[in-house]
Amino acid sequence: MEQFRGQPRLPKFAVPKRYDIHLEPDLVACKFAGSVQIDLDIVDATNFIVLNAADLSVAHNAVSFKSQTSSKVFEPSKVEIVEEDEILVLEFSEVLPLEMGVLAIGFEGTLNDKMKGFYRSTFEHNGEKRNMAVTQFEPADARRCFPCWDEPACKATFKITLDVPSDLIALSNMPVIEEKPNGHLKTVSYQESPIMSTYLVAVVIGLFDYVEDHTPDGIKVRVYCQVGKADQGKFALDVAVKTLGLYKEYFACPYSLPKLDMIAIPDFAAGAMENYGLVTYRETALLYDEKHSAAANKQRVATVVAHELAHQWFGNLVTMEWWTHLWLNEGFATWVSYLAADSLFPEWKVWTQFLDESTEGLRLDGLAESHPIEVEINHAGEIDEIFDAISYRKGASVIRMLQSYLGAECFQRSLASYIKKHACSNAKTEDLWAALEEGSGEPVNRLMNSWTKQKGYPVVSVKINNQKLEFEQTQFLSSGSQGDGQWIVPITLCCGSYDTPHNFLLQTKSESLDMKEFLGCCVGGGNDNSIAVCSWIKLNVDQTGFYRVKYDEKLAAGLRSAIEKNYLSATDRFGILDDSFALCMACQQSLTSLLTLMGAYREELDYTVLSNLISISYKVARIAADATPELVDYIKEFFISLFQYSAEKLGWEPRPGEGHLDAMLRGEVLTALAVFGHDLTINEASRRFHAFLDDRNTPVLPPDIRKAAYVAVMQNVTTSNRSGYESLLRVYRETDLSQEKTRILGSLASCPDPNIVLEVLNFVLSSEVRSQDAVFGLAVSREGRETAWSWLKNNWDYISKTWGSGFLITRFVSAIVSPFASFEKASEVQEFFATRTKPSIARTLKQSIERVHINAKWVESIQNEKHLADAMKELAYRKY
């Protein structure tokens, strides 16, 4: 028995081929009973069978193994569940025959409230609170519903039967083949599934409405939701039908099941889950209300649906061999979802917006406590933490970089052959590289290993010296420290125009290029360091590479001028700003130079660029308040003047026929002006909010600017002036739209009064907020930072108990710890968690403490800037 403890993987002496699962959930008592018969191939001599089980009770007399050849029944001499390893060990008194047999197990479990395994969610119907039963098995929680080989490589077929209350709808991966009444219950049987991994098995039981459509080749597609919300499923349904057709063509392979159901679940920890044929979603990621959803909500629904449907090929049909290769699932689904969204909604410019994904990846991967894309997993408890910006966003970004390098057609062709070769099977990263190598003739494996097997990425420094362009790569770390990584970097560059881009692979630490030869006389004049014809040089054209660029002062000045004259593409304007901000945080560039660059974006109107400018302004204002509190008012004035141009252009009222991106931008610009204390914005927002309180359908506060109004209202709330806060709580309580609730939760803690922040945080822990949504309320103002930390410490036991078994607990740690900016606070956090850490938060805790150290160093660097005060005053009051 001991040899099976503490092992990352199950022993391989038995291989499951087919599961016949029967479940009977009791939605009132919140329990379930079940049985499973597993067709098992015994491939090695053994008197043990070891599989996964957790939070289940298995009676000794409910287990047997029957040989298929001799029909002999083997009863186990010992049955033990090892809870810490989540395994069920069956010991037999004799060696099992090397042949097929059937393992039968009876079991019981609890419909838990942890949003994992087989769990309960609640909904209201005709004023009565009721339960529904839902499964969420990824990454390793099928074992909480039935004993199984709960590893992605152990693929099998699944035959599912459910006994459920006769008035409810019961869904699973496959279509229903029979429903038999059985008193107040009914027995529902489903078609047997194709071969798949346990984490993709799904069951949902509840009361639902649905809308339905079919693809041109006859696949039935439905969107299920709470009774009365069916109309809100129509947009997702339309996206799903079109996306299935797009992917069929792109992957040169049809969707492989007879139906696709998508369902909105009121209590759901992740954004969505790609269960084969039965995709589950948070309501905010599937439902779209024409009247009360914002443009950003619409885009979220489209990209999440496209992401989950991409998994039906990349993940479900071809599955990663082990969690080390999770990025194959998530990085690809993220990248492909943009491909689909761009095809369906070209006016959204989603490939420009993709840079938000890249930036999140770069931000996490700039930490020493990051991890490689391919990360070793030694315990099921470690898996949750790698569903992060590295697997999703860096993964998607390096795929985009590779596609850009190999070319779109070659890339698509190679992908199709990869899917064809590994369909109904498992694959590793190397299998994908092999397919791309074969299709392109390029050494893809060698190229990509530096990006997937080591953490981090390079910053490429570029300068002009002696009519040569000199390039040097070093590992970028946000701490400013020196890393020792080296990459094969696909360099792209343009000089003065986009007409003749150049590219090469930087395979060594440094390289230089003769500018006369390479750029066709871009440099002239007698001065060795002059740029004559070529007024600007931009590396990493359109930001397709996953790296940062540091320019010498002359090149940086040329780019600043090119931004002011609007010579550069939106993606390049984004990249220059984002790299400059990252270099400033790493103390490799002054705050003065970053602020001067930000001033060049005064007339920026591109949604993605301006949205990033706003995010950066929030971070700069916070760090400046820590470093130079005496300059805070100047900084706020500067940012208010920076966003005035776009605010005036956009106004408060949607213009007839305006685009999706303007609608999204208006809300973000007005929110920024409110946060920076622009009185006119705050007063107008308050006026519109009060009109909205009187009439929830008033046209003066459309969904796209509601968040801005809510944040503006909270800026004036204090302990002695609470009416705005009370009014927002009233709206929260009265709405049944999840998107409205999360909009309000995300605004409340922006209040500058720490006492109100504490009330908000306590409200977040109350029964009025679904546990999945609590994390939205953690966006705390700088003034409430210390209050939030005390609150976290005081409530840690409860938070750990409520959210500790899933990934949401990591959000509590990162949201509340990361904003601090002193070495003392980092030590205090470390001390508090010294006796309270667990595997599921270990990585996040280290990353959050590292961010505090980075902020503290940044504060010191800003305090040592000699001319910051003069520059700040000049920028704040410069007339344009």
C-alpha positions, 0 to 999 in steps of 0.5 A, spaced: 500 500 500 505 504 501 508 504 494 502 508 492 502 514 496 505 521 494 506 519 487 504 524 482 501 519 477 497 513 478 501 506 476 500 503 469 498 496 470 490 497 469 488 501 463 480 503 463 477 503 456 469 504 458 465 507 464 458 505 465 456 511 470 449 511 474 448 517 478 442 519 483 443 526 486 438 528 491 437 535 490 434 537 497 439 533 502 445 535 497 447 528 497 448 523 491 449 515 490 452 512 484 455 506 481 460 505 476 462 499 472 469 500 468 471 495 463 479 495 465 485 492 461 490 489 466 496 489 462 501 488 468 501 482 473 498 485 480 494 484 486 492 491 486 488 496 482 489 503 484 485 509 481 483 516 483 477 517 488 476 523 493 470 526 498 467 519 496 465 513 501 466 506 498 463 500 502 468 494 502 462 490 499 460 494 494 467 493 490 468 487 485 472 485 479 470 480 474 474 477 469 471 477 462 474 470 460 473 466 466 467 470 469 471 469 475 469 474 480 475 477 485 473 481 491 478 485 494 481 483 501 482 491 502 479 497 500 482 504 502 481 511 500 488 515 501 485 522 502 491 526 501 493 523 495 486 522 492 486 515 491 482 509 492 487 502 493 484 496 492 488 490 494 486 483 492 489 476 495 491 473 488 494 476 482 489 479 477 489 475 470 492 479 464 486 480 460 479 485 460 475 485 466 469 489 469 471 493 475 464 495 479 464 500 485 458 503 489 459 509 492 456 515 495 458 523 496 455 530 497 453 535 492 458 540 495 458 548 495 465 548 492 464 549 485 468 543 483 466 536 482 459 534 483 456 540 486 450 544 487 448 551 485 442 555 487 437 559 483 430 562 484 424 560 481 417 563 482 420 566 488 423 560 491 430 558 492 432 551 489 438 547 487 441 545 481 446 539 480 452 541 476 459 538 475 466 541 474 471 536 473 477 540 470 483 539 472 482 533 477 475 533 480 471 527 476 474 523 482 469 527 487 463 524 483 465 517 481 472 513 482 476 513 475 483 514 472 483 521 473 488 523 468 488 526 461 491 520 458 487 515 460 481 516 455 475 512 455 468 512 452 462 514 457 455 511 458 451 515 463 445 514 466 441 519 471 435 518 476 433 525 477 426 529 479 421 528 473 420 536 473 427 537 471 432 537 465 438 533 465 443 534 460 450 530 459 455 530 454 451 526 449 444 526 446 438 523 451 436 516 448 431 514 453 427 517 459 423 512 463 418 515 468 420 512 475 415 515 480 417 522 482 423 520 478 425 519 471 431 515 469 435 518 463 440 514 459 445 518 454 448 515 448 455 513 449 460 518 448 466 518 443 473 516 447 475 522 451 478 524 458 475 524 465 475 532 466 471 533 460 465 529 462 459 533 464 452 533 468 447 538 469 440 537 472 436 543 473 430 547 471 432 551 464 429 555 458 433 554 452 434 557 445 436 552 439 439 553 432 442 548 427 449 548 423 448 547 416 451 540 417 445 539 422 448 539 428 443 541 434 446 547 438 442 550 444 443 555 449 440 553 456 439 558 461 435 560 467 427 560 466 425 567 463 432 569 460 432 565 454 432 571 449 439 573 453 442 566 450 440 568 442 447 572 441 451 566 444 447 561 440 449 565 433 456 566 435 456 558 436 453 556 430 458 561 426 464 559 430 463 551 429 463 552 421 469 557 421 473 551 425 470 546 421 474 549 415 480 552 419 482 545 422 479 541 416 475 537 421 468 537 423 465 538 430 465 530 432 459 530 436 451 530 434 449 536 439 452 542 442 449 545 448 452 551 452 449 552 459 449 558 464 450 556 471 449 561 476 455 559 481 461 557 477 468 559 479 471 559 472 469 563 466 467 557 462 468 550 461 469 546 455 466 539 457 465 535 450 458 537 447 456 540 454 459 547 455 458 550 462 459 558 463 458 563 468 452 567 466 456 573 465 460 569 459 454 567 456 448 571 456 447 578 453 441 583 454 440 588 449 438 593 454 442 592 460 449 589 457 455 593 455 459 593 449 464 590 453 459 584 455 458 583 448 465 582 446 466 577 452 461 573 450 463 572 443 471 571 445 469 566 451 464 562 446 469 562 441 475 560 446 470 554 449 468 551 442 476 551 440 477 546 445 472 541 442 478 540 437 484 543 441 483 539 448 477 535 447 479 531 440 486 532 441 488 532 448 494 534 452 498 528 455 499 531 462 498 538 465 505 540 463 502 541 456 496 545 459 498 551 455 497 546 448 489 547 450 489 554 453 494 558 449 491 555 443 484 556 445 486 563 446 489 564 440 484 561 436 478 565 439 481 571 436 481 568 429 474 567 430 472 573 433 476 577 428 472 573 422 465 574 425 466 582 428 472 585 424 470 592 426 472 590 433 479 590 431 481 584 436 488 583 433 489 590 436 486 588 443 490 581 443 495 586 445 492 586 452 493 578 452 500 579 451 501 584 456 498 580 461 503 574 459 509 579 459 507 582 466 507 575 469 513 572 466 517 578 468 517 576 475 523 571 477 517 567 480 514 566 474 514 559 471 516 556 464 510 555 459 511 547 460 511 546 467 512 540 471 506 538 475 508 533 481 501 533 485 494 535 483 494 541 488 499 544 484 495 544 477 490 550 479 495 555 479 498 554 472 491 556 469 494 563 469 497 568 464 503 564 462 499 558 460 493 562 456 496 569 455 504 567 454 502 561 450 497 564 445 502 570 444 508 565 442 503 561 438 502 568 434 509 569 434 510 563 431 504 563 426 507 570 424 514 567 423 512 561 419 506 564 415 498 563 416 497 558 410 503 554 412 501 554 419 494 552 418 495 546 414 500 544 419 495 544 424 490 541 420 495 535 419 496 535 427 489 534 429 488 529 424 494 525 426 492 525 434 485 525 433 482 521 439 488 521 442 493 525 446 499 529 444 505 533 447 508 540 445 513 536 441 508 533 437 505 540 435 512 542 433 514 536 429 507 537 425 509 545 424 516 543 422 514 538 417 509 543 414 514 549 414 521 546 413 523 550 419 527 548 425 521 549 429 523 545 435 529 548 436 526 555 435 521 554 440 524 550 446 527 557 448 520 560 449 516 554 452 522 550 456 525 556 460 521 562 464 521 569 462 523 573 455 528 578 453 528 585 452 532 587 446 536 593 446 537 597 440 542 603 438 546 606 433 553 606 433 558 607 427 552 607 422 551 600 425 544 598 428 547 594 434 542 589 438 543 586 445 538 581 448 538 580 456 533 577 460 527 582 462 525 582 469 521 587 472 525 587 478 531 590 474 535 584 476 539 581 471 537 574 468 541 569 464 536 566 459 537 567 452 532 566 446 532 565 439 528 572 437 524 573 431 526 580 430 522 585 425 523 592 424 521 598 420 525 604 418 521 610 416 515 607 413 512 600 413 513 599 406 519 594 406 519 591 413 526 587 415 526 581 419 532 576 422 533 571 427 537 574 433 540 567 435 546 570 439 546 575 445 548 580 440 548 582 433 549 588 429 547 590 422 550 595 417 544 600 416 547 602 409 546 595 406 540 593 410 536 598 410 538 601 403 541 608 405 536 610 411 542 613 414 546 619 411 550 625 413 557 626 416 555 624 423 556 617 425 550 617 429 545 621 425 538 618 422 537 622 416 532 619 411 530 614 416 526 619 421 524 613 426 526 605 427 521 601 430 523 593 432 517 588 433 513 591 428 505 590 430 508 587 437 508 580 434 514 578 438 513 576 445 519 581 447 520 588 450 525 593 446 529 598 449 531 604 444 537 609 445 535 616 447 535 618 439 531 612 437 526 613 443 525 621 441 524 619 433 519 614 435 516 619 440 515 624 434 512 619 430 507 618 435 505 625 435 505 625 428 501 619 427 505 615 423 505 609 427 500 603 427 496 602 433 499 596 435 506 599 435 503 605 439 501 600 444 508 597 444 512 603 445 508 605 451 507 598 454 515 597 453 517 604 456 512 603 462 515 596 464 522 599 463 520 604 468 517 599 473 524 596 472 528 602 474 531 602 467 528 608 465 526 615 469 518 616 470 520 623 467 521 620 460 515 615 461 510 621 463 513 625 457 512 619 452 505 619 455 504 626 453 505 624 446 498 620 446 494 626 448 490 625 441 490 618 442 483 615 440 484 607 438 481 603 444 486 598 445 492 604 446 488 608 450 485 603 454 492 601 456 494 608 457 489 609 462 491 602 466 498 605 466 496 612 468 492 608 474 499 604 476 503 611 475 498 615 480 499 609 485 506 609 485 507 616 485 503 617 491 507 612 495 514 615 492 512 623 492 505 624 495 507 632 494 506 631 487 500 627 487 495 633 485 500 635 479 500 628 477 492 627 477 492 634 473 496 631 468 492 625 467 486 629 467 488 633 461 491 627 458 484 624 457 480 631 456 481 630 448 478 623 448 473 625 453 470 631 449 470 627 442 466 621 445 462 625 450 457 622 454 451 620 449 452 615 444 452 617 437 447 614 432 451 609 428 457 609 433 462 603 433 463 598 438 470 600 440 467 607 441 462 605 446 467 601 450 472 607 450 467 612 453 466 608 459 473 607 460 475 614 459 470 617 464 471 612 469 479 615 469 476 622 469 472 620 475 478 616 479 483 622 478 477 627 481 475 631 475 469 635 478 465 636 472 465 628 470 463 626 477 458 631 477 455 629 471 455 622 473 452 623 479 446 627 475 445 621 471 446 616 476 440 619 480 436 619 473 437 612 473 435 611 480 428 614 478 428 610 472 432 603 470 430 604 463 432 611 462 437 613 456 441 617 460 445 612 463 446 606 458 450 600 460 457 602 457 457 608 462 454 605 468 461 603 471 463 610 470 457 613 474 458 608 479 465 609 480 464 617 480 458 616 485 463 612 490 468 618 490 464 622 494 461 617 499 464 617 506 462 615 513 457 621 514 455 621 506 453 614 505 447 615 500 451 614 494 453 607 497 446 605 499 443 607 492 448 602 489 447 597 494 439 597 492 441 597 485 445 591 486 439 587 490 434 589 485 437 587 479 437 579 477 443 581 471 449 578 473 453 583 469 450 589 473 451 585 479 459 585 477 459 592 475 457 594 481 461 590 485 467 592 481 466 599 483 464 599 490 471 599 493 474 604 489 471 609 495 477 613 498 474 612 505 477 606 508 471 605 513 466 604 507 472 600 504 471 595 510 464 595 509 464 593 502 469 588 504 464 585 509 459 585 504 463 581 499 463 575 504 456 576 506 450 571 503 448 576 498 454 575 494 455 569 490 462 566 492 464 566 485 463 574 485 467 576 491 473 577 488 470 583 483 469 586 490 477 586 491 479 592 487 480 597 493 482 604 492 489 606 495 486 609 501 483 602 503 489 598 502 491 598 509 484 596 511 484 591 506 490 587 509 487 587 516 481 585 513 484 579 509 488 577 516 482 577 520 478 573 515 483 569 513 480 562 516 473 563 513 476 565 506 481 559 506 475 555 508 470 557 503 475 558 497 481 554 499 479 548 495 479 552 488 483 557 484 479 563 487 483 564 493 489 566 489 485 572 487 484 574 494 492 574 495 494 577 489 489 583 489 490 585 496 498 584 497 500 586 490 499 593 491 503 595 497 510 598 495 514 597 502 519 592 504 517 592 511 510 590 508 513 585 504 516 582 510 509 583 514 506 579 509 511 573 509 511 573 516 503 572 516 503 567 511 509 563 514 504 558 518 498 559 513 501 557 506 498 551 502 500 548 495 494 552 492 497 559 493 504 558 494 506 560 487 501 566 487 504 568 494 511 568 492 509 572 486 505 577 490 511 578 495 515 579 489 511 585 486 511 588 493 519 588 492 518 591 485 514 596 487 518 598 493 524 599 489 521 603 484 519 608 489 526 608 491 528 610 484 523 615 483 525 618 489 532 619 487 529 622 480 532 630 480 528 633 475 521 630 476 518 635 480 519 640 475 517 636 469 511 634 473 509 641 474 510 643 467 506 637 464 500 638 469 500 645 466 502 645 459 497 648 454 496 645 448 
